[in-house]
């Protein structure tokens, strides 16, 4: 943390009427909840996709993770039926770094022409593409959100997929 980060923590704590340590504890607990599947050694392959779809751009930029490292994180020691295609991992990595190229690659993979998209639209298209291909296709009946109710909770999605496999 730098001086600016510490100043922001202090300002936030003052505004909320809490201690600085409470703000930091909240930030750490929130991050651990969002990234839960990453610290679970049993979660691999397509079960990690929700984390990287939802928070990948931030993670990839902050930790300087390229496509090769991302593939190793997602697909290392994973049986074939739970692997994520190399092209999809590259697409996910591009979304965090080079959005225009990612939009082009996504259009090619979906075999449809897309008008130029905003960053938010691109992320939503990527989310729909990857979830349909790897997450929702494995979840049957009541565990799968209905149209318009898609869950964006990566921990819930990873657990639902794990339960379906078990």
NUPAGU-478605 format. One record per atom (N, C-alpha, C): residue number from 0; y negated, z, x; atom name; residue in three letters. Coordinates in Angstrom, 2 decimals. Atoms other than C-alpha are relative to their C-alpha. Example, Ala and Ser with C-alpha at 12.3 -4.5 7.8 and 13.67 -1.06 7.14 Angstrom:
   seq         y         z         x   atom   type
     0      1.19      0.00      0.89      N    ala
     0      4.50      7.80     12.30     CA    ala
     0     -1.20      0.00      0.90      C    ala
     1      1.19     -0.06     -0.82      N    ser
     1      1.06      7.14     13.67     CA    ser
     1     -1.09      0.73     -0.77      C    ser
***
This chain:
   seq         y         z         x   atom   type
     0      1.18      0.00      0.84      N    unk
     0      0.00      0.00      0.00     CA    unk
     0     -1.24      0.00      0.89      C    unk
     1      1.25      0.02     -0.75      N    unk
     1     -3.47     -0.76      1.20     CA    unk
     1     -1.04      0.86     -0.72      C    unk
     2      1.08     -0.84      0.55      N    unk
     2     -6.77      0.99      0.51     CA    unk
     2     -0.36     -0.41     -1.42      C    unk
     3      0.33      0.48      1.34      N    unk
     3     -7.47     -1.20     -2.53     CA    unk
     3      1.05      0.45     -1.01      C    unk
     4     -1.08     -0.45      0.89      N    unk
     4     -4.06     -0.37     -4.05     CA    unk
     4     -0.14      1.49     -0.31      C    unk
     5      0.15     -1.45      0.18      N    unk
     5     -4.64      3.35     -3.53     CA    unk
     5     -1.18      0.30     -0.91      C    unk
     6      1.17     -0.17      0.86      N    unk
     6     -8.09      3.10     -5.11     CA    unk
     6      0.36     -0.30     -1.46      C    unk
     7     -0.41      0.36      1.36      N    unk
     7     -6.57      1.35     -8.15     CA    unk
     7      0.90      1.05     -0.62      C    unk
     8     -0.88     -1.06      0.50      N    unk
     8     -3.87      4.01     -8.47     CA    unk
     8     -0.83      1.21     -0.41      C    unk
     9      0.85     -1.15      0.31      N    unk
     9     -6.51      6.74     -8.37     CA    unk
     9     -0.83     -0.25     -1.26      C    unk
    10      0.79      0.32      1.19      N    unk
    10     -8.68      4.96    -10.95     CA    unk
    10      0.86      0.02     -1.26      C    unk
    11     -0.91      0.00      1.14      N    unk
    11     -5.72      4.43    -13.25     CA    unk
    11      0.40      1.42     -0.38      C    unk
    12     -0.37     -1.39      0.26      N    unk
    12     -4.63      8.07    -12.90     CA    unk
    12     -1.15      0.76     -0.66      C    unk
    13      1.18     -0.68      0.57      N    unk
    13     -8.16      9.28    -13.62     CA    unk
    13     -0.19     -0.41     -1.45      C    unk
    14      0.21      0.49      1.37      N    unk
    14     -8.45      7.09    -16.70     CA    unk
    14      1.05      0.53     -0.97      C    unk
    15     -1.09     -0.50      0.85      N    unk
    15     -5.08      8.23    -18.04     CA    unk
    15      0.06      1.54     -0.04      C    unk
    16     -0.01     -1.46     -0.04      N    unk
    16     -5.75     11.87    -17.13     CA    unk
    16      1.30      0.56      0.56      C    unk
    17     -1.25     -0.44     -0.62      N    unk
    17     -2.63     12.16    -14.97     CA    unk
    17     -0.18      0.03      1.53      C    unk
    18      0.04     -0.04     -1.46      N    unk
    18     -1.83     12.68    -11.28     CA    unk
    18      0.30     -1.38      0.57      C    unk
    19     -0.29      1.26     -0.70      N    unk
    19     -1.68      9.81     -8.78     CA    unk
    19      1.51     -0.21      0.10      C    unk
    20     -1.46      0.11     -0.15      N    unk
    20      2.01     10.56     -8.26     CA    unk
    20      0.67     -0.43     -1.30      C    unk
    21     -0.55      0.44      1.29      N    unk
    21      2.64     10.05    -11.99     CA    unk
    21     -0.11     -1.51     -0.15      C    unk
    22      0.20      1.44      0.07      N    unk
    22      1.21      6.54    -11.79     CA    unk
    22      1.01     -0.70      0.92      C    unk
    23     -0.95      0.61     -0.95      N    unk
    23      3.33      5.75     -8.72     CA    unk
    23      1.44      0.13     -0.52      C    unk
    24     -1.35     -0.21      0.56      N    unk
    24      6.47      7.25    -10.33     CA    unk
    24      0.25     -0.98     -1.15      C    unk
    25     -0.13      0.96      1.10      N    unk
    25      5.84      5.11    -13.45     CA    unk
    25      0.25     -1.41      0.55      C    unk
    26     -0.14      1.34     -0.57      N    unk
    26      5.46      1.96    -11.32     CA    unk
    26      1.40     -0.20      0.59      C    unk
    27     -1.33      0.10     -0.61      N    unk
    27      8.67      2.64     -9.40     CA    unk
    27      1.08     -0.03     -1.08      C    unk
    28     -1.00     -0.01      1.07      N    unk
    28     10.68      3.49    -12.53     CA    unk
    28     -0.02     -1.29     -0.80      C    unk
    29      0.10      1.28      0.72      N    unk
    29      9.38      0.39    -14.32     CA    unk
    29      0.64     -1.12      0.79      C    unk
    30     -0.57      1.04     -0.86      N    unk
    30     10.31     -1.81    -11.38     CA    unk
    30      1.51      0.14      0.06      C    unk
    31     -1.45     -0.19     -0.07      N    unk
    31     13.78     -0.27    -11.10     CA    unk
    31      0.68     -0.40     -1.31      C    unk
    32     -0.57      0.41      1.28      N    unk
    32     14.39     -0.84    -14.81     CA    unk
    32      0.05     -1.51     -0.10      C    unk
    33      0.05      1.46      0.07      N    unk
    33     13.30     -4.48    -14.63     CA    unk
    33      1.01     -0.66      0.94      C    unk
    34     -0.87      0.60     -1.02      N    unk
    34     15.37     -5.15    -11.52     CA    unk
    34      1.38      0.63      0.06      C    unk
    35     -1.26     -0.72      0.05      N    unk
    35     18.37     -3.04    -12.53     CA    unk
    35      1.22     -0.78      0.45      C    unk
    36     -1.19      0.74     -0.42      N    unk
    36     20.99     -5.77    -12.16     CA    unk
    36      0.05     -0.30      1.51      C    unk
    37      0.01      0.30     -1.44      N    unk
    37     19.88     -6.41     -8.56     CA    unk
    37      0.55      1.15      0.84      C    unk
    38     -0.54     -1.10     -0.81      N    unk
    38     20.80     -2.94     -7.36     CA    unk
    38      1.40      0.41     -0.45      C    unk
    39     -1.39     -0.23      0.41      N    unk
    39     24.15     -2.98     -9.19     CA    unk
    39      0.89     -0.96      0.79      C    unk
    40     -0.83      0.88     -0.85      N    unk
    40     26.70     -4.31     -6.65     CA    unk
    40      1.05     -0.79     -0.78      C    unk
    41     -0.99      0.70      0.81      N    unk
    41     29.00     -5.46     -9.49     CA    unk
    41     -0.58     -1.22     -0.72      C    unk
    42      0.64      1.10      0.71      N    unk
    42     26.47     -7.92    -10.93     CA    unk
    42     -0.27     -1.14      0.97      C    unk
    43      0.12      1.18     -0.85      N    unk
    43     26.67    -11.40     -9.40     CA    unk
    43     -0.16     -1.24     -0.88      C    unk
    44     -0.01      1.29      0.67      N    unk
    44     26.29    -15.06    -10.31     CA    unk
    44     -0.95     -0.10     -1.16      C    unk
    45      0.86      0.26      1.15      N    unk
    45     24.97    -16.06    -13.69     CA    unk
    45     -0.53      1.28     -0.65      C    unk
    46      0.47     -1.26      0.57      N    unk
    46     24.60    -12.38    -14.63     CA    unk
    46     -1.32      0.46      0.63      C    unk
    47      1.27     -0.33     -0.63      N    unk
    47     21.66    -12.14    -12.21     CA    unk
    47     -1.15     -0.91     -0.47      C    unk
    48      1.03      0.95      0.41      N    unk
    48     19.82    -15.08    -13.75     CA    unk
    48     -1.13      0.61     -0.82      C    unk
    49      1.12     -0.54      0.77      N    unk
    49     17.84    -13.07    -16.32     CA    unk
    49     -1.06      0.69      0.86      C    unk
    50      0.98     -0.65     -0.87      N    unk
    50     16.22    -11.03    -13.55     CA    unk
    50     -0.88     -1.02      0.68      C    unk
    51      0.78      0.99     -0.72      N    unk
    51     15.16    -14.10    -11.62     CA    unk
    51     -0.78     -0.93     -0.92      C    unk
    52      0.77      0.80      0.96      N    unk
    52     14.08    -16.02    -14.71     CA    unk
    52     -1.25      0.77     -0.41      C    unk
    53      1.12     -0.80      0.49      N    unk
    53     11.86    -13.17    -15.89     CA    unk
    53     -0.96      0.43      1.10      C    unk
    54      0.84     -0.57     -1.04      N    unk
    54     10.56    -11.83    -12.57     CA    unk
    54      0.09     -0.75      1.32      C    unk
    55     -0.28      0.73     -1.23      N    unk
    55     11.64    -14.42    -10.04     CA    unk
    55     -1.22     -0.46      0.76      C    unk
    56      1.19      0.48     -0.69      N    unk
    56      8.25    -15.92     -9.30     CA    unk
    56     -0.65      1.09      0.83      C    unk
    57      0.60     -1.13     -0.72      N    unk
    57      6.83    -12.55     -8.35     CA    unk
    57      0.88      0.43      1.16      C    unk
    58     -0.93     -0.43     -1.06      N    unk
    58      9.93    -11.55     -6.39     CA    unk
    58      0.06     -0.99      1.15      C    unk
    59     -0.15      1.02     -1.02      N    unk
    59     10.26    -14.83     -4.57     CA    unk
    59     -1.25     -0.08      0.89      C    unk
    60      1.24      0.06     -0.78      N    unk
    60      6.60    -14.89     -3.52     CA    unk
    60     -0.19      1.25      0.85      C    unk
    61      0.26     -1.25     -0.70      N    unk
    61      6.33    -11.23     -2.56     CA    unk
    61      0.95      0.20      1.18      C    unk
    62     -0.99     -0.20     -1.05      N    unk
    62      9.56    -11.12     -0.54     CA    unk
    62      0.30     -1.26      0.79      C    unk
    63     -0.14      1.28     -0.70      N    unk
    63      9.25    -14.74      0.67     CA    unk
    63      1.47     -0.46      0.02      C    unk
    64     -1.39      0.42      0.16      N    unk
    64     12.68    -15.72     -0.68     CA    unk
    64      0.05     -1.49     -0.28      C    unk
    65     -0.14      1.44      0.21      N    unk
    65     13.57    -19.40     -0.34     CA    unk
    65      1.28     -0.29     -0.78      C    unk
    66     -1.15      0.39      0.82      N    unk
    66     16.24    -21.35     -2.22     CA    unk
    66      1.33      0.41      0.64      C    unk
    67     -1.26     -0.36     -0.69      N    unk
    67     18.95    -20.72      0.42     CA    unk
    67      0.28      1.50     -0.13      C    unk
    68     -0.20     -1.45      0.12      N    unk
    68     18.41    -16.96      0.37     CA    unk
    68      0.27      0.39     -1.45      C    unk
    69     -0.23     -0.28      1.42      N    unk
    69     18.20    -16.95     -3.43     CA    unk
    69      1.43     -0.34     -0.40      C    unk
    70     -1.39      0.36      0.31      N    unk
    70     21.51    -18.78     -3.66     CA    unk
    70      0.97      1.03      0.56      C    unk
    71     -0.87     -1.02     -0.57      N    unk
    71     23.10    -16.25     -1.32     CA    unk
    71     -0.03      1.28     -0.82      C    unk
    72      0.11     -1.21      0.83      N    unk
    72     21.79    -13.38     -3.44     CA    unk
    72      0.76     -0.17     -1.31      C    unk
    73     -0.62      0.23      1.31      N    unk
    73     23.02    -14.92     -6.69     CA    unk
    73      1.49     -0.31      0.11      C    unk
    74     -1.36      0.55      0.01      N    unk
    74     26.26    -16.66     -5.68     CA    unk
    74      0.96      0.54      1.06      C    unk
    75     -0.92     -0.47     -1.03      N    unk
    75     27.71    -14.75     -2.73     CA    unk
    75      1.15      0.79     -0.65      C    unk
    76     -1.22     -0.68      0.46      N    unk
    76     31.28    -13.58     -3.39     CA    unk
    76      0.20     -0.09     -1.52      C    unk
    77     -0.12      0.18      1.44      N    unk
    77     31.30    -15.01     -6.93     CA    unk
    77      1.06     -1.07     -0.27      C    unk
    78     -0.99      0.99      0.39      N    unk
    78     34.23    -16.80     -8.55     CA    unk
    78     -0.70     -1.20     -0.64      C    unk
    79      0.59      1.29      0.40      N    unk
    79     33.60    -20.42     -9.55     CA    unk
    79     -0.59      0.01     -1.40      C    unk
    80      0.48      0.07      1.37      N    unk
    80     33.18    -19.87    -13.30     CA    unk
    80     -1.27      0.85     -0.24      C    unk
    81      1.20     -0.83      0.16      N    unk
    81     30.37    -17.32    -12.77     CA    unk
    81     -1.14     -0.44      0.92      C    unk
    82      1.02      0.50     -0.93      N    unk
    82     28.42    -19.32    -10.13     CA    unk
    82     -1.12     -0.73     -0.75      C    unk
    83      1.15      0.76      0.49      N    unk
    83     25.01    -20.82    -10.76     CA    unk
    83     -0.09     -1.26      0.86      C    unk
    84      0.09      1.27     -0.74      N    unk
    84     24.71    -24.50     -9.80     CA    unk
    84     -1.13      0.05      1.03      C    unk
    85      0.98      0.04     -1.09      N    unk
    85     22.86    -25.08     -6.54     CA    unk
    85     -1.32     -0.61     -0.47      C    unk
    86      1.22      0.64      0.49      N    unk
    86     20.38    -27.39     -8.31     CA    unk
    86     -0.82      0.94     -0.88      C    unk
    87      0.71     -0.95      0.86      N    unk
    87     19.53    -24.66    -10.82     CA    unk
    87     -0.64      1.11      0.83      C    unk
    88      0.59     -1.00     -0.90      N    unk
    88     18.97    -22.13     -8.02     CA    unk
    88     -1.24     -0.59      0.67      C    unk
    89      1.17      0.66     -0.60      N    unk
    89     16.66    -24.63     -6.31     CA    unk
    89     -1.15     -0.09     -0.99      C    unk
    90      1.02      0.09      1.04      N    unk
    90     14.81    -25.14     -9.58     CA    unk
    90     -0.68      1.36     -0.20      C    unk
    91      0.54     -1.34      0.16      N    unk
    91     14.38    -21.40     -9.98     CA    unk
    91     -0.92      0.35      1.18      C    unk
    92      0.83     -0.26     -1.18      N    unk
    92     13.05    -21.14     -6.41     CA    unk
    92     -1.29     -0.81     -0.03      C    unk
    93      1.19      0.85      0.08      N    unk
    93     10.65    -24.03     -6.97     CA    unk
    93     -1.01      0.52     -1.01      C    unk
    94      0.89     -0.49      1.05      N    unk
    94      9.23    -22.44    -10.09     CA    unk
    94     -0.93      1.07      0.55      C    unk
    95      0.85     -1.02     -0.60      N    unk
    95      7.95    -19.57     -8.01     CA    unk
    95     -0.96     -0.53      1.04      C    unk
    96      0.80      0.50     -1.11      N    unk
    96      6.47    -21.80     -5.32     CA    unk
    96     -0.77     -1.28     -0.34      C    unk
    97      0.59      1.32      0.23      N    unk
    97      5.77    -25.37     -6.49     CA    unk
    97      0.23     -0.43     -1.44      C    unk
    98     -0.20      0.22      1.43      N    unk
    98      5.35    -25.54    -10.25     CA    unk
    98      0.04     -1.48     -0.42      C    unk
    99     -0.08      1.40      0.44      N    unk
    99      4.60    -29.28    -10.60     CA    unk
    99      1.34     -0.65      0.34      C    unk
   100     -1.29      0.56     -0.38      N    unk
   100      7.75    -30.21     -8.69     CA    unk
   100      1.12      0.61     -0.84      C    unk
   101     -0.98     -0.66      0.85      N    unk
   101      9.74    -27.66    -10.69     CA    unk
   101      0.03     -0.63     -1.39      C    unk
   102      0.06      0.64      1.32      N    unk
   102      8.55    -29.25    -13.95     CA    unk
   102      0.69     -1.35      0.04      C    unk
   103     -0.65      1.31     -0.15      N    unk
   103      9.67    -32.67    -12.71     CA    unk
   103      1.51      0.15      0.09      C    unk
   104     -1.45     -0.23     -0.15      N    unk
   104     13.10    -31.35    -11.65     CA    unk
   104      0.62      0.46     -1.32      C    unk
   105     -0.52     -0.48      1.28      N    unk
   105     13.54    -29.56    -14.98     CA    unk
   105      0.13     -1.16     -0.98      C    unk
   106     -0.07      1.18      0.87      N    unk
   106     12.77    -32.79    -16.85     CA    unk
   106      1.21     -0.86      0.35      C    unk
   107     -1.16      0.79     -0.43      N    unk
   107     15.40    -34.59    -14.78     CA    unk
   107      1.30      0.66     -0.43      C    unk
   108     -1.23     -0.72      0.37      N    unk
   108     18.02    -31.91    -15.42     CA    unk
   108      0.25     -0.04     -1.51      C    unk
   109     -0.14      0.03      1.45      N    unk
   109     17.34    -31.88    -19.16     CA    unk
   109      0.05     -1.42     -0.54      C    unk
   110      0.02      1.41      0.37      N    unk
   110     17.07    -35.69    -19.21     CA    unk
   110     -0.96     -0.30     -1.14      C    unk
   111      1.03      0.29      0.99      N    unk
   111     13.92    -35.63    -21.28     CA    unk
   111     -1.34     -0.14      0.71      C    unk
   112      1.36      0.14     -0.53      N    unk
   112     10.34    -36.66    -20.65     CA    unk
   112     -0.84      1.14     -0.55      C    unk
   113      0.86     -1.10      0.41      N    unk
   113      7.88    -33.80    -20.74     CA    unk
   113     -1.45     -0.33      0.33      C    unk
   114      1.41      0.11     -0.38      N    unk
   114      4.12    -33.92    -20.93     CA    unk
   114     -0.31      1.08      1.05      C    unk
   115      0.38     -1.00     -0.99      N    unk
   115      2.35    -31.98    -18.18     CA    unk
   115     -0.07      1.36     -0.67      C    unk
   116     -0.08     -1.32      0.62      N    unk
   116      2.98    -28.30    -18.84     CA    unk
   116     -0.83      1.02      0.76      C    unk
   117      0.65     -1.13     -0.65      N    unk
   117      1.04    -25.15    -18.15     CA    unk
   117      1.08      0.82      0.68      C    unk
   118     -0.96     -0.86     -0.68      N    unk
   118      2.69    -22.54    -15.94     CA    unk
   118      0.83      0.79     -1.01      C    unk
   119     -0.72     -0.77      1.02      N    unk
   119      3.59    -20.49    -19.02     CA    unk
   119      1.01     -0.86     -0.74      C    unk
   120     -0.92      0.90      0.69      N    unk
   120      5.14    -23.49    -20.77     CA    unk
   120      1.18     -0.36      0.89      C    unk
   121     -1.07      0.30     -0.94      N    unk
   121      7.11    -24.36    -17.65     CA    unk
   121      0.99      1.15      0.08      C    unk
   122     -0.90     -1.16     -0.07      N    unk
   122      8.49    -20.83    -17.40     CA    unk
   122      0.82      0.15     -1.28      C    unk
   123     -0.74     -0.08      1.26      N    unk
   123      9.44    -20.87    -21.08     CA    unk
   123      1.08     -1.08     -0.07      C    unk
   124     -0.99      1.08     -0.03      N    unk
   124     11.20    -24.24    -20.68     CA    unk
   124      1.14      0.33      0.94      C    unk
   125     -1.02     -0.40     -0.96      N    unk
   125     13.02    -22.97    -17.62     CA    unk
   125      0.88      1.10     -0.58      C    unk
   126     -0.73     -1.11      0.62      N    unk
   126     14.01    -19.78    -19.45     CA    unk
   126      0.99     -0.55     -1.03      C    unk
   127     -0.88      0.56      1.03      N    unk
   127     15.41    -21.77    -22.38     CA    unk
   127      1.15     -0.79      0.62      C    unk
   128     -1.03      0.83     -0.66      N    unk
   128     17.28    -24.20    -20.11     CA    unk
   128      1.08      0.88      0.66      C    unk
   129     -0.97     -0.82     -0.73      N    unk
   129     18.91    -21.53    -17.90     CA    unk
   129      0.75      0.96     -0.92      C    unk
   130     -0.69     -0.91      0.91      N    unk
   130     19.67    -19.07    -20.70     CA    unk
   130      1.03     -0.76     -0.83      C    unk
   131     -0.95      0.79      0.79      N    unk
   131     21.30    -21.81    -22.80     CA    unk
   131      1.20     -0.40      0.84      C    unk
   132     -1.07      0.48     -0.87      N    unk
   132     23.35    -23.02    -19.85     CA    unk
   132      0.90      1.13      0.51      C    unk
   133     -0.77     -1.04     -0.66      N    unk
   133     24.46    -19.69    -18.35     CA    unk
   133      0.17      1.29     -0.77      C    unk
   134     -0.05     -1.31      0.64      N    unk
   134     23.75    -16.72    -20.58     CA    unk
   134      0.50     -0.09     -1.43      C    unk
   135     -0.34      0.02      1.42      N    unk
   135     23.89    -17.56    -24.29     CA    unk
   135      1.32     -0.68     -0.28      C    unk
   136     -1.27      0.71      0.26      N    unk
   136     26.86    -19.90    -24.02     CA    unk
   136      1.20      0.93      0.13      C    unk
   137     -1.10     -0.93     -0.21      N    unk
   137     28.98    -16.92    -22.98     CA    unk
   137      0.02      1.14     -1.01      C    unk
   138      0.11     -1.12      0.92      N    unk
   138     27.77    -14.45    -25.61     CA    unk
   138      0.27     -0.51     -1.41      C    unk
   139     -0.41      0.44      1.33      N    unk
   139     29.39    -14.80    -29.03     CA    unk
   139     -0.60      0.89     -1.09      C    unk
   140      0.31     -0.74      1.23      N    unk
   140     28.37    -13.73    -32.53     CA    unk
   140     -1.22      0.88      0.08      C    unk
   141      1.10     -0.92      0.15      N    unk
   141     26.22    -10.64    -32.93     CA    unk
   141     -0.76      0.32      1.27      C    unk
   142      0.70     -0.32     -1.22      N    unk
   142     25.35    -10.20    -29.26     CA    unk
   142     -1.06     -1.03      0.35      C    unk
   143      0.95      1.06     -0.33      N    unk
   143     23.47    -13.51    -29.11     CA    unk
   143     -1.21      0.08     -0.92      C    unk
   144      1.19     -0.01      0.86      N    unk
   144     19.88    -13.38    -30.30     CA    unk
   144     -0.08     -1.27     -0.82      C    unk
   145      0.19      1.17      0.84      N    unk
   145     19.10    -15.70    -33.19     CA    unk
   145     -1.23     -0.75      0.49      C    unk
   146      1.16      0.81     -0.38      N    unk
   146     16.58    -18.52    -32.76     CA    unk
   146     -1.28      0.76     -0.34      C    unk
   147      1.25     -0.69      0.20      N    unk
   147     13.11    -17.10    -32.38     CA    unk
   147      0.06      1.47      0.36      C    unk
   148     -0.15     -1.40     -0.35      N    unk
   148     14.50    -13.71    -31.36     CA    unk
   148      0.54      0.16      1.42      C    unk
   149     -0.56     -0.05     -1.34      N    unk
   149     15.46    -14.49    -27.78     CA    unk
   149     -0.47      1.23      0.74      C    unk
   150      0.33     -1.18     -0.77      N    unk
   150     15.61    -11.33    -25.76     CA    unk
   150     -0.41     -0.42      1.40      C    unk
   151      0.42      0.27     -1.36      N    unk
   151     13.76    -11.37    -22.46     CA    unk
   151      0.25      1.23      0.85      C    unk
   152     -0.34     -1.19     -0.75      N    unk
   152     15.29     -8.10    -21.27     CA    unk
   152      1.18     -0.35      0.91      C    unk
   153     -1.07      0.43     -0.89      N    unk
   153     17.31     -9.04    -18.17     CA    unk
   153      1.15      0.99      0.10      C    unk
   154     -1.08     -1.00     -0.06      N    unk
   154     19.25     -5.77    -18.13     CA    unk
   154      0.91     -0.16     -1.21      C    unk
   155     -0.80      0.17      1.22      N    unk
   155     20.36     -6.24    -21.77     CA    unk
   155      0.83     -1.28      0.06      C    unk
   156     -0.72      1.27     -0.09      N    unk
   156     21.29     -9.87    -21.16     CA    unk
   156      1.16      0.08      0.98      C    unk
   157     -1.06     -0.11     -1.00      N    unk
   157     23.29     -9.09    -18.02     CA    unk
   157      1.14      0.86     -0.54      C    unk
   158     -1.05     -0.85      0.56      N    unk
   158     25.15     -6.28    -19.81     CA    unk
   158      0.77     -0.71     -1.10      C    unk
   159     -0.66      0.73      1.07      N    unk
   159     25.90     -8.49    -22.82     CA    unk
   159      0.98     -1.02      0.59      C    unk
   160     -0.87      0.97     -0.65      N    unk
   160     27.35    -11.15    -20.54     CA    unk
   160      1.18      0.69      0.64      C    unk
   161     -1.10     -0.75     -0.62      N    unk
   161     29.39     -8.59    -18.59     CA    unk
   161      1.01      0.48     -1.04      C    unk
   162     -0.90     -0.46      1.05      N    unk
   162     30.81     -7.17    -21.85     CA    unk
   162      0.84     -1.15     -0.54      C    unk
   163     -0.73      1.15      0.50      N    unk
   163     31.78    -10.66    -22.98     CA    unk
   163      1.11     -0.40      0.96      C    unk
   164     -0.99      0.37     -1.00      N    unk
   164     33.63    -11.29    -19.72     CA    unk
   164      1.15      0.98      0.01      C    unk
   165     -1.00     -1.07     -0.08      N    unk
   165     35.47     -7.96    -19.81     CA    unk
   165      0.99     -0.03     -1.12      C    unk
***
